[in-house]
Amino acid sequence: MINIRRQVGHTGWGVSASFTLHLHSIDLPLLNSFQKFFNVGRVHVNANNSASFTVGKLEDIINVIIPHFKLYPLQSSKSIDFLLWTQCAEILLNKEHLTESGLNKIISIKHAINKGLSEDLKLKFKHVEPTVRPDYIVNGSSLNPQWVSGFSDGDSSFFVSISSKTNQVRIFS
């Protein structure tokens, strides 16, 4: 997440980055495992039967989270969000966000991340041209078996459909 809020200072806006995994509270042991594995961040149980693992310290994002996901890339369109989010984190690291041009760069990129800008930010930064979100292209190489096996620990199901009529085998999750 890239958080943008009003703040007294250089540009009148504060910007921060955070990494959050948000799951149902039954997966609290898994979130605790993430926290133990990365050795950064915190786990928080929310009131609505959910829990989160959050890393909000920029140093931990730059030195732990980003290198991990560069080494083990995301295998979905979420990889585009990661790429854009990483660009924002680097702008923060270089303190460019303290200038109007750096803030506008982050606003432009945030347009293309996840749900984009709030309606309020769209109005306040209508002069900023949104970044064009790159298309996600599925890598033609085979998936890493460890990555695929990770789905069995989550809340999912798998089944296979075999059609003698079309002579096709389809796998669903």
KALINKA-V633889 format. One record per backbone hydrogen bond with DSSP energy under -1.0 kcal/mol. NH is the residue of the N-H (numbers start at 1). CO is the residue of the C=O. Records with the same first field share a line. If there is no record, write none. Layout:
NH: CO, CO
This chain:
3: 16
5: 14
7: 12
14: 5
16: 3
18: 1
19: 55
21: 53
23: 51
25: 49
27: 24
28: 25
31: 27
32: 28
33: 29
34: 30
35: 31
36: 32
37: 33
38: 34
39: 35
42: 54
44: 52
46: 50
51: 23
52: 44
53: 21
54: 42
55: 19
61: 57
62: 58
63: 59
64: 60
65: 60
66: 61
68: 64
69: 65
70: 66
71: 67
72: 68
79: 76
80: 77
82: 78
83: 79
84: 80
85: 81
86: 82
87: 83
88: 84
89: 85
90: 86
91: 87
92: 88
93: 89
94: 90
95: 92
96: 91
98: 95
99: 96
103: 99
104: 100
105: 101
106: 102
107: 103
108: 104
109: 105
110: 106
111: 107
112: 109
113: 110
116: 113
122: 118
123: 119
124: 120
125: 121
128: 125
131: 108
148: 144
149: 145
150: 146
151: 148
152: 149
153: 150
154: 151
156: 154
157: 173
159: 172
161: 170
163: 168
167: 163
168: 163
170: 161
172: 159
